[in-house]
Amino acid sequence: MDIQLPGWLQWLDRRFGGWGVSHVIRILVAMNAGSFVLDLLNPGFAASMLLDPDKVWAGEWWRVFSFLFATASTTSPVFILLLFVG
């Protein structure tokens, strides 16, 4: 089945298609699942990934990206949803 994209998406694909990251959704799901497993094994792990501006200014620059994968709890509805995707 061939899906017809809107014109602006076709233009973006022609212009920037080579810059895309292949399997980006799978990578993001794997990173979120890894964060969840690490939080199960080490309960304080998620707290160390939270975005804290004072700690970012103190040199913990990785917090700018890692907070996206910090799970709120082990019963996070987002993680449960991701269990069924993929």
Backbone hydrogen bonds, N-H to C=O, Kabsch-Sander energy under -0.5 kcal/mol:
donor,donor_aa,acceptor,acceptor_aa,energy
3,I,1,M,-0.5
5,L,3,I,-0.6
9,L,6,P,-0.5
10,Q,6,P,-2.1
11,W,7,G,-2.2
12,L,8,W,-2.1
13,D,9,L,-2.5
14,R,10,Q,-2.5
15,R,11,W,-2.4
16,F,12,L,-3.3
17,G,13,D,-1.6
19,W,16,F,-1.8
20,G,17,G,-1.1
22,S,20,G,-0.6
24,V,21,V,-1.1
27,I,23,H,-2.0
28,L,24,V,-2.3
29,V,25,I,-2.5
30,A,26,R,-2.4
31,M,27,I,-2.3
32,N,28,L,-2.2
33,A,29,V,-2.7
34,G,30,A,-2.5
35,S,31,M,-2.1
36,F,32,N,-2.1
37,V,33,A,-2.5
38,L,34,G,-2.6
39,D,35,S,-1.9
40,L,36,F,-1.8
41,L,37,V,-2.2
42,N,38,L,-2.5
45,F,42,N,-2.7
48,S,44,G,-1.1
48,S,45,F,-0.6
49,M,46,A,-1.2
50,L,47,A,-0.7
52,D,50,L,-0.9
55,K,52,D,-0.6
56,V,52,D,-2.1
57,W,53,P,-2.5
58,A,54,D,-1.1
59,G,56,V,-1.5
60,E,55,K,-2.4
61,W,59,G,-1.8
63,R,60,E,-1.6
64,V,61,W,-1.8
65,F,62,W,-1.2
66,S,62,W,-2.6
67,F,63,R,-1.1
68,L,65,F,-1.3
69,F,66,S,-1.7
70,A,67,F,-0.7
76,S,73,S,-1.2
80,I,76,S,-2.3
81,L,77,P,-2.2
82,L,78,V,-2.2
83,L,79,F,-1.4
84,F,80,I,-0.6
84,F,81,L,-1.2
85,V,82,L,-0.7
